[in-house]
Amino acid sequence: MTTDTPSVDRRSLLLQAGSLLLAGCGGGGNSASSNPVQVPAPTPVCLSTLVPAYFYKSAQWAQLAASGPSAVVIANASNGPGSKLDAQYKTWIDAVRSTGNRVKGYVYTRYGQRAAANVVADMDAWSQLYGVNDFFVDEVSVKAIDVAYYANLLATASAAAPNRRFMLNPGAPPDPAYFSLLPAIEVLVFESPWAGYSNASLPAALDAFASQCWIMGLSASQTDMLQIAAVARSRRFAGFFATDVTYTAGLPTYWDAEKALAVCV
């Protein structure tokens, strides 16, 4: 890992993201009023980054460990926890968590078609092998008819360990019932190439669950990344991720700039 990466001006990046947001929303007017309305200062919006760390690269895991306590890192040893402990992988996970970041273990549900007992077994393996009790539940249905499957899955997993946390990944806005499956459930409501994003991708109904929502833009340029962060912040979502490489290739080429946007403003 190189040590001569140029420093990132967080204020400059936040201003760029804000400018993109104003441009997209038609803001930025300069009309004046002789009797300006006193508006209370807004509650700070804190963003985190959600990083699919599906790569087996020491240098890039070290970058994650050095990224400060604002990253949520998804670990995926072998399409889940694998069948046995990988000591190197555990070292990386422990290093990331030691700096205050969360690590989620990857499990999948085949859109409600995988046996819930097998999903819970993967969660148990993550806990036993790596001490992970925070889970990224992939291939999640968006349909109301499948809510019962996920309610049973999460109830069973929580009964085994009440301190477990969960993020569901339907990759699109699901039926609203998914947001009420657990008090602290998190949901990835967008996971697609950013070129396909439009206002319709994130309907206004999500605002009722904003603190539970995360978005992820793929095939995204650095300019796209700034817009993705601005959208997440303007909607008061919990966090975001943007990348211009595949999940297995490593961190995005603009990672230093991206992690600098994971702040409270």
C-alpha positions as a LaTeX table, in Angstrom:
\begin{tabular}{lrrr}
\hline
Residue & $x$ (\AA) & $y$ (\AA) & $z$ (\AA) \\
\hline
Met1 & 0.00 & 0.00 & 0.00 \\
Thr2 & 1.44 & 3.34 & $-1.02$ \\
Thr3 & 1.78 & 6.12 & 1.50 \\
Asp4 & 1.99 & 9.11 & $-0.84$ \\
Thr5 & $-1.73$ & 9.46 & $-1.62$ \\
Pro6 & $-2.61$ & 13.17 & $-1.79$ \\
Ser7 & $-4.81$ & 14.48 & 0.98 \\
Val8 & $-8.48$ & 15.13 & 0.26 \\
Asp9 & $-10.16$ & 18.44 & 1.01 \\
Arg10 & $-13.47$ & 17.33 & 2.53 \\
Arg11 & $-14.99$ & 20.80 & 2.43 \\
Ser12 & $-14.28$ & 21.08 & $-1.30$ \\
Leu13 & $-15.85$ & 17.68 & $-1.97$ \\
Leu14 & $-18.95$ & 18.53 & 0.05 \\
Leu15 & $-19.33$ & 21.79 & $-1.86$ \\
Gln16 & $-19.04$ & 19.91 & $-5.16$ \\
Ala17 & $-21.68$ & 17.41 & $-4.05$ \\
Gly18 & $-23.96$ & 20.23 & $-2.94$ \\
Ser19 & $-23.54$ & 22.01 & $-6.27$ \\
Leu20 & $-24.51$ & 18.86 & $-8.13$ \\
Leu21 & $-27.57$ & 18.48 & $-5.95$ \\
Leu22 & $-28.68$ & 22.09 & $-6.52$ \\
Ala23 & $-28.19$ & 21.70 & $-10.24$ \\
Gly24 & $-30.31$ & 18.57 & $-10.26$ \\
Cys25 & $-33.07$ & 20.14 & $-8.21$ \\
Gly26 & $-33.16$ & 23.56 & $-9.88$ \\
Gly27 & $-31.86$ & 25.29 & $-6.77$ \\
Gly28 & $-29.32$ & 28.03 & $-6.33$ \\
Gly29 & $-31.55$ & 31.09 & $-6.83$ \\
Asn30 & $-30.56$ & 34.37 & $-5.20$ \\
Ser31 & $-33.90$ & 36.10 & $-4.63$ \\
Ala32 & $-33.91$ & 38.30 & $-1.54$ \\
Ser33 & $-36.62$ & 39.11 & 1.01 \\
Ser34 & $-36.89$ & 42.16 & 3.21 \\
Asn35 & $-38.38$ & 39.98 & 5.95 \\
Pro36 & $-36.46$ & 36.73 & 5.89 \\
Val37 & $-38.06$ & 33.81 & 7.69 \\
Gln38 & $-36.04$ & 32.44 & 10.58 \\
Val39 & $-35.58$ & 28.74 & 9.93 \\
Pro40 & $-34.24$ & 26.47 & 12.69 \\
Ala41 & $-30.90$ & 24.88 & 11.94 \\
Pro42 & $-31.49$ & 21.42 & 10.45 \\
Thr43 & $-30.47$ & 18.28 & 12.27 \\
Pro44 & $-27.04$ & 17.17 & 11.00 \\
Val45 & $-27.14$ & 14.50 & 8.32 \\
Cys46 & $-24.55$ & 11.79 & 8.88 \\
Leu47 & $-23.60$ & 9.51 & 6.00 \\
Ser48 & $-21.76$ & 6.20 & 6.08 \\
Thr49 & $-20.27$ & 4.24 & 3.21 \\
Leu50 & $-21.39$ & 0.68 & 2.48 \\
Val51 & $-18.48$ & $-1.24$ & 0.95 \\
Pro52 & $-18.85$ & $-4.70$ & $-0.66$ \\
Ala53 & $-15.34$ & $-5.94$ & 0.17 \\
Tyr54 & $-15.52$ & $-9.07$ & $-1.97$ \\
Phe55 & $-11.80$ & $-8.97$ & $-2.72$ \\
Tyr56 & $-8.89$ & $-10.91$ & $-1.23$ \\
Lys57 & $-6.33$ & $-8.11$ & $-1.10$ \\
Ser58 & $-4.43$ & $-7.16$ & 2.04 \\
Ala59 & $-3.59$ & $-3.62$ & 0.89 \\
Gln60 & $-7.22$ & $-2.74$ & 0.21 \\
Trp61 & $-8.47$ & $-4.22$ & 3.47 \\
Ala62 & $-5.79$ & $-2.12$ & 5.17 \\
Gln63 & $-7.23$ & 0.93 & 3.40 \\
Leu64 & $-10.64$ & 0.09 & 4.82 \\
Ala65 & $-9.22$ & $-0.28$ & 8.31 \\
Ala66 & $-7.65$ & 3.17 & 7.96 \\
Ser67 & $-10.83$ & 4.79 & 6.65 \\
Gly68 & $-12.15$ & 5.91 & 10.01 \\
Pro69 & $-15.29$ & 4.73 & 11.79 \\
Ser70 & $-17.75$ & 5.63 & 9.02 \\
Ala71 & $-17.57$ & 2.50 & 6.86 \\
Val72 & $-19.91$ & $-0.47$ & 6.86 \\
Val73 & $-17.93$ & $-3.28$ & 5.23 \\
Ile74 & $-19.59$ & $-6.35$ & 3.73 \\
Ala75 & $-17.40$ & $-9.44$ & 4.10 \\
Asn76 & $-17.91$ & $-12.37$ & 1.72 \\
Ala77 & $-15.50$ & $-15.22$ & 2.32 \\
Ser78 & $-17.08$ & $-17.77$ & $-0.05$ \\
Asn79 & $-20.56$ & $-16.70$ & $-1.13$ \\
Gly80 & $-21.12$ & $-16.54$ & 2.61 \\
Pro81 & $-18.88$ & $-17.56$ & 5.51 \\
Gly82 & $-17.44$ & $-20.69$ & 3.90 \\
Ser83 & $-17.12$ & $-24.01$ & 5.69 \\
Lys84 & $-13.99$ & $-23.29$ & 7.71 \\
Leu85 & $-12.06$ & $-20.41$ & 9.21 \\
Asp86 & $-9.81$ & $-18.41$ & 6.90 \\
Ala87 & $-7.25$ & $-16.95$ & 9.32 \\
Gln88 & $-6.19$ & $-14.22$ & 6.88 \\
Tyr89 & $-9.79$ & $-13.14$ & 6.38 \\
Lys90 & $-10.36$ & $-13.01$ & 10.14 \\
Thr91 & $-7.27$ & $-10.82$ & 10.54 \\
Trp92 & $-8.69$ & $-8.36$ & 8.01 \\
Ile93 & $-12.14$ & $-8.34$ & 9.64 \\
Asp94 & $-10.66$ & $-7.79$ & 13.09 \\
Ala95 & $-8.49$ & $-4.93$ & 11.80 \\
Val96 & $-11.46$ & $-3.15$ & 10.20 \\
Arg97 & $-13.58$ & $-3.51$ & 13.33 \\
Ser98 & $-10.73$ & $-2.37$ & 15.58 \\
Thr99 & $-10.93$ & 1.10 & 14.00 \\
Gly100 & $-14.66$ & 1.43 & 14.73 \\
Asn101 & $-16.12$ & 0.25 & 11.44 \\
Arg102 & $-18.95$ & $-2.25$ & 11.18 \\
Val103 & $-18.47$ & $-5.55$ & 9.33 \\
Lys104 & $-21.46$ & $-7.39$ & 7.87 \\
Gly105 & $-21.36$ & $-11.04$ & 6.89 \\
Tyr106 & $-22.82$ & $-11.87$ & 3.48 \\
Val107 & $-25.70$ & $-14.35$ & 3.21 \\
Tyr108 & $-28.23$ & $-14.86$ & 0.42 \\
Thr109 & $-31.89$ & $-15.93$ & 0.22 \\
Arg110 & $-32.64$ & $-16.46$ & $-3.51$ \\
Tyr111 & $-35.56$ & $-14.01$ & $-3.27$ \\
Gly112 & $-37.29$ & $-16.04$ & $-0.59$ \\
Gln113 & $-36.70$ & $-19.44$ & $-2.20$ \\
Arg114 & $-33.71$ & $-20.61$ & $-0.14$ \\
Ala115 & $-34.50$ & $-22.63$ & 2.98 \\
Ala116 & $-34.48$ & $-20.23$ & 5.93 \\
Ala117 & $-32.66$ & $-22.84$ & 8.02 \\
Asn118 & $-29.72$ & $-22.72$ & 5.58 \\
Val119 & $-29.56$ & $-18.93$ & 5.74 \\
Val120 & $-29.57$ & $-19.02$ & 9.54 \\
Ala121 & $-26.85$ & $-21.70$ & 9.45 \\
Asp122 & $-24.68$ & $-19.31$ & 7.42 \\
Met123 & $-25.31$ & $-16.58$ & 10.00 \\
Asp124 & $-24.35$ & $-18.98$ & 12.79 \\
Ala125 & $-21.14$ & $-19.84$ & 10.94 \\
Trp126 & $-20.26$ & $-16.14$ & 10.57 \\
Ser127 & $-20.75$ & $-15.72$ & 14.30 \\
Gln128 & $-18.76$ & $-18.81$ & 15.27 \\
Leu129 & $-15.86$ & $-18.42$ & 12.81 \\
Tyr130 & $-15.44$ & $-14.64$ & 12.66 \\
Gly131 & $-17.42$ & $-13.21$ & 15.57 \\
Val132 & $-19.72$ & $-11.37$ & 13.13 \\
Asn133 & $-23.30$ & $-10.71$ & 14.26 \\
Asp134 & $-24.19$ & $-8.12$ & 11.64 \\
Phe135 & $-25.51$ & $-9.46$ & 8.32 \\
Phe136 & $-26.01$ & $-8.35$ & 4.73 \\
Val137 & $-28.95$ & $-10.40$ & 3.47 \\
Asp138 & $-28.74$ & $-10.50$ & $-0.33$ \\
Glu139 & $-31.17$ & $-11.51$ & $-3.09$ \\
Val140 & $-34.17$ & $-10.23$ & $-1.15$ \\
Ser141 & $-37.63$ & $-10.09$ & $-2.70$ \\
Val142 & $-39.52$ & $-6.81$ & $-3.04$ \\
Lys143 & $-42.94$ & $-8.53$ & $-3.00$ \\
Ala144 & $-45.50$ & $-8.30$ & $-0.21$ \\
Ile145 & $-46.23$ & $-12.03$ & $-0.60$ \\
Asp146 & $-42.68$ & $-12.85$ & 0.57 \\
Val147 & $-42.71$ & $-10.71$ & 3.74 \\
Ala148 & $-43.72$ & $-13.75$ & 5.83 \\
Tyr149 & $-40.58$ & $-15.62$ & 4.71 \\
Tyr150 & $-38.32$ & $-12.79$ & 5.86 \\
Ala151 & $-40.27$ & $-12.27$ & 9.08 \\
Asn152 & $-39.70$ & $-15.94$ & 9.95 \\
Leu153 & $-36.04$ & $-15.81$ & 8.91 \\
Leu154 & $-35.23$ & $-12.75$ & 10.99 \\
Ala155 & $-37.22$ & $-13.96$ & 13.99 \\
Thr156 & $-35.33$ & $-17.27$ & 13.97 \\
Ala157 & $-31.95$ & $-15.58$ & 13.54 \\
Ser158 & $-32.68$ & $-13.03$ & 16.28 \\
Ala159 & $-33.85$ & $-15.71$ & 18.69 \\
Ala160 & $-30.45$ & $-17.38$ & 18.39 \\
Ala161 & $-28.64$ & $-14.09$ & 19.18 \\
Pro162 & $-30.72$ & $-11.02$ & 20.12 \\
Asn163 & $-27.83$ & $-8.62$ & 19.39 \\
Arg164 & $-27.80$ & $-9.43$ & 15.67 \\
Arg165 & $-28.29$ & $-6.67$ & 13.09 \\
Phe166 & $-29.55$ & $-7.03$ & 9.52 \\
Met167 & $-29.52$ & $-5.20$ & 6.21 \\
Leu168 & $-31.81$ & $-6.50$ & 3.47 \\
Asn169 & $-30.82$ & $-6.08$ & $-0.16$ \\
Pro170 & $-33.73$ & $-6.08$ & $-2.60$ \\
Gly171 & $-31.73$ & $-3.59$ & $-4.69$ \\
Ala172 & $-34.93$ & $-1.60$ & $-5.30$ \\
Pro173 & $-37.69$ & $-0.16$ & $-3.09$ \\
Pro174 & $-39.56$ & $-3.11$ & $-1.56$ \\
Asp175 & $-43.07$ & $-3.34$ & $-0.18$ \\
Pro176 & $-43.25$ & $-0.98$ & 2.85 \\
Ala177 & $-43.81$ & $-3.93$ & 5.19 \\
Tyr178 & $-40.13$ & $-4.87$ & 4.89 \\
Phe179 & $-39.14$ & $-1.73$ & 6.79 \\
Ser180 & $-41.13$ & $-2.89$ & 9.82 \\
Leu181 & $-39.78$ & $-6.43$ & 10.09 \\
Leu182 & $-37.46$ & $-5.32$ & 12.91 \\
Pro183 & $-37.11$ & $-1.94$ & 14.66 \\
Ala184 & $-33.57$ & $-1.38$ & 13.35 \\
Ile185 & $-33.81$ & $-3.13$ & 9.96 \\
Glu186 & $-31.75$ & $-1.53$ & 7.17 \\
Val187 & $-32.59$ & $-1.79$ & 3.47 \\
Leu188 & $-30.49$ & $-1.25$ & 0.34 \\
Val189 & $-33.13$ & 0.38 & $-1.88$ \\
Phe190 & $-30.99$ & 0.98 & $-4.97$ \\
Glu191 & $-28.20$ & $-1.21$ & $-6.40$ \\
Ser192 & $-27.79$ & $-0.60$ & $-10.12$ \\
Pro193 & $-25.62$ & 1.17 & $-12.68$ \\
Trp194 & $-26.00$ & 4.89 & $-11.99$ \\
Ala195 & $-26.74$ & 5.60 & $-15.65$ \\
Gly196 & $-30.16$ & 4.03 & $-15.07$ \\
Tyr197 & $-31.01$ & 6.24 & $-12.08$ \\
Ser198 & $-33.95$ & 8.66 & $-12.25$ \\
Asn199 & $-36.14$ & 10.38 & $-9.68$ \\
Ala200 & $-38.58$ & 7.49 & $-10.06$ \\
Ser201 & $-35.91$ & 5.10 & $-8.79$ \\
Leu202 & $-36.35$ & 6.38 & $-5.24$ \\
Pro203 & $-40.03$ & 7.29 & $-4.77$ \\
Ala204 & $-41.10$ & 9.85 & $-2.17$ \\
Ala205 & $-42.68$ & 7.07 & $-0.08$ \\
Leu206 & $-39.15$ & 6.13 & 1.02 \\
Asp207 & $-38.88$ & 9.37 & 2.99 \\
Ala208 & $-40.91$ & 7.76 & 5.78 \\
Phe209 & $-38.08$ & 5.24 & 6.19 \\
Ala210 & $-35.14$ & 7.46 & 5.23 \\
Ser211 & $-32.91$ & 6.56 & 8.18 \\
Gln212 & $-33.16$ & 2.88 & 7.18 \\
Cys213 & $-32.31$ & 3.38 & 3.49 \\
Trp214 & $-28.99$ & 2.94 & 1.67 \\
Ile215 & $-28.14$ & 3.34 & $-2.02$ \\
Met216 & $-25.39$ & 1.91 & $-4.21$ \\
Gly217 & $-24.45$ & 3.21 & $-7.65$ \\
Leu218 & $-22.47$ & 0.94 & $-9.97$ \\
Ser219 & $-20.38$ & 1.77 & $-13.05$ \\
Ala220 & $-20.15$ & 5.25 & $-11.56$ \\
Ser221 & $-17.63$ & 7.95 & $-12.45$ \\
Gln222 & $-16.24$ & 10.24 & $-9.77$ \\
Thr223 & $-18.77$ & 12.89 & $-10.82$ \\
Asp224 & $-21.51$ & 10.27 & $-10.46$ \\
Met225 & $-20.15$ & 9.42 & $-7.02$ \\
Leu226 & $-20.57$ & 13.04 & $-5.92$ \\
Gln227 & $-24.16$ & 12.99 & $-7.14$ \\
Ile228 & $-24.88$ & 9.66 & $-5.40$ \\
Ala229 & $-23.61$ & 11.09 & $-2.11$ \\
Ala230 & $-25.64$ & 14.25 & $-2.65$ \\
Val231 & $-28.82$ & 12.27 & $-3.30$ \\
Ala232 & $-28.26$ & 10.18 & $-0.16$ \\
Arg233 & $-27.65$ & 13.28 & 1.94 \\
Ser234 & $-30.60$ & 15.25 & 0.54 \\
Arg235 & $-32.96$ & 12.34 & 1.20 \\
Arg236 & $-31.43$ & 11.89 & 4.67 \\
Phe237 & $-30.55$ & 8.27 & 3.95 \\
Ala238 & $-28.18$ & 6.33 & 6.18 \\
Gly239 & $-25.46$ & 5.85 & 3.61 \\
Phe240 & $-24.24$ & 5.18 & 0.09 \\
Phe241 & $-21.60$ & 3.55 & $-2.06$ \\
Ala242 & $-20.36$ & 4.25 & $-5.57$ \\
Thr243 & $-17.81$ & 2.32 & $-7.58$ \\
Asp244 & $-16.22$ & 2.30 & $-10.99$ \\
Val245 & $-14.86$ & $-1.26$ & $-10.64$ \\
Thr246 & $-16.38$ & $-4.63$ & $-9.85$ \\
Tyr247 & $-16.88$ & $-5.72$ & $-6.24$ \\
Thr248 & $-14.17$ & $-8.39$ & $-6.58$ \\
Ala249 & $-11.64$ & $-6.03$ & $-8.22$ \\
Gly250 & $-11.21$ & $-3.83$ & $-5.16$ \\
Leu251 & $-12.04$ & $-0.35$ & $-3.96$ \\
Pro252 & $-13.13$ & 2.34 & $-6.43$ \\
Thr253 & $-10.33$ & 4.37 & $-7.97$ \\
Tyr254 & $-11.66$ & 7.48 & $-6.19$ \\
Trp255 & $-11.99$ & 5.83 & $-2.77$ \\
Asp256 & $-10.15$ & 8.60 & $-0.89$ \\
Ala257 & $-12.58$ & 11.19 & $-2.25$ \\
Glu258 & $-15.59$ & 8.97 & $-1.53$ \\
Lys259 & $-14.73$ & 8.16 & 2.06 \\
Ala260 & $-14.20$ & 11.89 & 2.70 \\
Leu261 & $-17.94$ & 12.42 & 2.10 \\
Ala262 & $-18.91$ & 10.05 & 4.93 \\
Val263 & $-19.27$ & 12.82 & 7.50 \\
Cys264 & $-21.94$ & 14.68 & 9.43 \\
Val265 & $-22.96$ & 18.09 & 8.04 \\
\hline
\end{tabular}
